[in-house]
Amino acid sequence: MKWLLATLLVAATTLAAPASAQSDVVSLGGVRVELREGTTQVVTVNHARGTRARVSLWRLTSEGWKRQLTTAGGRTGYGGLVDGHRRRQGSGTTPLGTYGLPSTFGTHAADPRAALPHHRIRRGDHWVQDNASRFYNRLRNQRQGGFRWWLPPSDPDSSERLTDYRREYEWSVVTDFNVEQVRHRGSGIFLHVNGRGPTAGCVSAPRRFVRAVVRLLDPARVPVIGIGR
């Protein structure tokens, strides 16, 4: 839990630019990605139509960027896509832009092959969406207090009880969208397993794909996710 509170928490397509020519901004699979210092691993989300998207994992090699994994079965929010700084909580929109991938969580124990910090969901875990809480956009257990976990789902300040989404959150990757905790912008934007339809703002993908991404992401590669259209 401490690491979350402290940090916030198959094709081989090669692009022309070699690793030595890495720039701050690249286009991968049609998605504009703002690289961070040391980034050599990128997830792209290329919106296709409606709430469908192609989701891919890329790795920078000595020969350039190569696509390791890809799926056309990705999904985005029911409210469409919107610039990240304009997003509003409860809108069902997926934020456009580039975001870090600092950690994972899910219903399973940490995969021994995975490198990102991992939290196994337990009873009482919530992702805080209470705009009055200093733990806004953080994982918090109701036993710890500090947010109104008892508010019903119909309340705009209700938080997301993670155990209610065992299918979707079997494997999940946290993004650092709104790490600054801007109130009413929204919280809990993840890459997670597909549910029965579009998401409430997250990006989802088939279970097999998300599980593979969880195993392959490496904090030493400073991974980011680029969401575009």
C-alpha positions in Angstrom: 0.0 0.0 0.0 2.8 2.4 0.8 4.2 2.5 -2.7 0.8 3.5 -4.1 0.4 6.4 -1.7 4.0 7.5 -2.3 4.2 7.3 -6.0 0.4 7.0 -7.0 0.1 5.9 -7.5 2.2 -10.4 -33.0 3.8 -8.0 -35.2 7.3 -6.6 -35.2 6.8 -3.3 -37.0 9.9 -1.2 -37.1 9.8 2.6 -37.6 12.5 4.4 -39.5 14.1 6.3 -36.6 16.9 4.4 -35.0 17.4 4.3 -31.2 20.2 6.9 -31.3 17.8 9.4 -32.9 15.1 9.2 -30.2 13.2 12.5 -29.9 10.8 13.8 -27.2 7.8 13.2 -29.4 7.2 10.2 -31.7 4.3 8.8 -33.7 3.7 5.1 -33.1 0.9 3.3 -34.9 -0.7 6.7 -35.7 -0.6 7.9 -32.0 1.4 10.9 -30.9 3.4 10.0 -27.8 5.4 12.4 -25.6 8.4 10.5 -24.4 9.8 11.0 -20.9 13.5 10.9 -20.2 14.6 7.2 -20.5 11.3 6.0 -22.1 11.9 2.9 -24.2 8.5 1.2 -23.7 5.2 2.6 -24.8 1.6 1.4 -24.9 -0.5 3.1 -27.6 -4.2 3.4 -27.8 -5.4 4.3 -31.4 -9.1 5.1 -31.4 -10.8 3.4 -34.3 -14.5 4.0 -34.2 -17.2 4.3 -31.6 -15.6 3.0 -28.4 -13.2 0.6 -30.2 -9.5 1.0 -30.3 -6.3 -0.8 -31.3 -4.0 -1.2 -28.3 -0.3 -2.0 -28.9 2.9 -2.4 -26.8 6.1 -1.0 -28.3 9.8 -1.4 -27.3 12.7 0.7 -28.5 15.6 -1.4 -29.8 18.9 -0.6 -31.6 16.9 -0.8 -34.8 14.1 1.5 -33.8 10.7 1.1 -32.3 9.2 -2.3 -32.6 5.6 -3.4 -31.8 5.7 -6.4 -29.5 2.0 -6.9 -29.0 -1.2 -5.6 -30.5 -5.0 -6.1 -30.3 -7.9 -4.6 -32.2 -10.2 -5.5 -29.3 -9.5 -2.4 -27.2 -12.3 -0.2 -25.8 -12.5 3.3 -24.5 -15.0 5.4 -22.6 -18.7 5.6 -23.4 -18.5 9.4 -23.4 -15.9 9.6 -26.1 -12.4 11.1 -25.9 -11.4 14.5 -24.6 -8.2 16.4 -24.0 -6.9 15.3 -20.6 -6.9 18.8 -19.0 -10.6 19.3 -20.0 -11.9 16.0 -18.7 -14.6 16.0 -16.0 -15.4 13.4 -13.4 -18.4 11.2 -14.3 -18.4 12.2 -18.0 -17.4 8.7 -19.1 -14.7 10.2 -21.3 -11.2 8.8 -21.9 -8.4 11.4 -21.6 -6.2 12.0 -24.7 -2.5 12.4 -24.1 0.5 10.6 -22.7 0.6 9.3 -19.1 3.1 7.3 -17.0 2.5 3.7 -16.0 3.8 3.5 -12.4 2.2 0.3 -11.0 -0.4 -2.5 -11.3 -3.1 -4.1 -9.2 -5.5 -7.0 -9.5 -7.2 -9.9 -8.0 -4.0 -12.1 -8.2 -0.8 -12.0 -6.3 2.1 -10.4 -8.1 3.3 -12.3 -11.2 6.9 -13.3 -10.5 7.8 -12.3 -14.0 6.5 -8.8 -13.6 8.6 -5.8 -12.5 6.2 -3.0 -11.7 5.0 -2.6 -8.1 1.8 -4.6 -7.6 -1.1 -4.5 -5.2 -3.4 -7.4 -4.7 -7.0 -6.2 -4.2 -8.4 -6.9 -0.8 -11.8 -6.4 0.9 -12.4 -2.7 1.5 -10.1 -1.3 -1.2 -11.4 1.7 -3.0 -10.1 4.1 -5.6 -11.0 7.4 -4.1 -13.2 9.7 -6.1 -14.4 11.8 -3.1 -13.5 15.4 -4.1 -13.4 16.4 -0.4 -10.7 13.8 0.4 -7.0 14.5 0.5 -6.7 10.9 -0.9 -8.5 11.8 -4.1 -7.3 9.7 -7.0 -5.5 7.3 -4.7 -6.0 3.7 -3.6 -7.3 3.6 -0.1 -8.9 1.0 2.2 -12.0 2.0 4.0 -10.5 0.8 7.3 -7.9 3.6 6.9 -10.6 6.3 6.6 -10.1 9.7 5.1 -12.9 9.4 2.5 -16.6 8.8 2.4 -16.6 5.2 1.3 -20.2 4.7 2.3 -21.7 7.1 -0.3 -23.9 5.3 -2.8 -22.8 4.9 -6.4 -25.3 7.6 -7.4 -23.5 10.2 -5.4 -20.9 12.2 -7.4 -18.4 11.8 -4.6 -18.7 8.1 -4.3 -15.6 6.0 -4.6 -15.0 2.9 -6.7 -15.0 -0.3 -4.6 -12.4 -2.4 -6.5 -13.9 -5.8 -5.5 -17.0 -4.9 -7.4 -15.1 -5.3 -10.7 -13.3 -8.6 -10.4 -13.6 -9.3 -14.1 -12.3 -6.0 -15.2 -9.7 -5.6 -12.5 -8.3 -9.1 -12.6 -5.3 -7.4 -14.2 -4.9 -3.6 -14.2 -2.2 -1.1 -15.0 -2.4 2.3 -13.2 -1.8 5.5 -15.2 -0.7 8.7 -13.7 -3.5 10.7 -15.2 -4.4 13.5 -12.8 -1.6 12.6 -10.4 -1.8 16.3 -9.3 -5.3 15.5 -7.8 -7.2 18.3 -9.6 -10.6 17.9 -8.1 -13.5 17.0 -10.4 -11.1 16.1 -13.2 -11.5 12.5 -12.5 -9.6 9.6 -11.0 -8.8 6.0 -11.6 -7.9 5.9 -15.2 -6.4 2.4 -15.9 -5.6 -0.1 -18.6 -7.7 -3.1 -17.5 -9.4 -6.2 -18.8 -12.4 -5.8 -21.1 -15.9 -5.9 -19.5 -19.2 -6.3 -21.3 -19.0 -3.0 -23.2 -17.3 0.4 -23.2 -15.5 1.7 -20.1 -16.3 4.7 -17.8 -13.2 6.4 -19.0 -10.4 3.8 -18.8 -8.9 1.9 -21.6 -9.6 -1.9 -21.7 -8.3 -4.8 -23.7 -8.7 -8.6 -23.9 -7.6 -10.4 -20.8 -4.7 -12.2 -22.5 -3.3 -8.9 -23.8 -3.5 -7.1 -20.5 -1.9 -9.9 -18.6 1.0 -10.0 -21.1 1.5 -6.2 -20.8 1.6 -6.5 -17.0 4.4 -9.1 -17.3 6.4 -7.1 -19.8 6.3 -3.6 -18.4 9.5 -2.6 -16.8 10.0 0.5 -14.6 13.6 0.7 -15.9 12.2 1.5 -19.3 10.0 4.4 -18.0 6.8 3.1 -19.6 4.1 5.4 -20.8 0.7 5.1 -22.5 -0.3 7.3 -25.4 -4.0 7.7 -26.1 -4.9 9.2 -29.5 -7.4 9.3 -32.3 
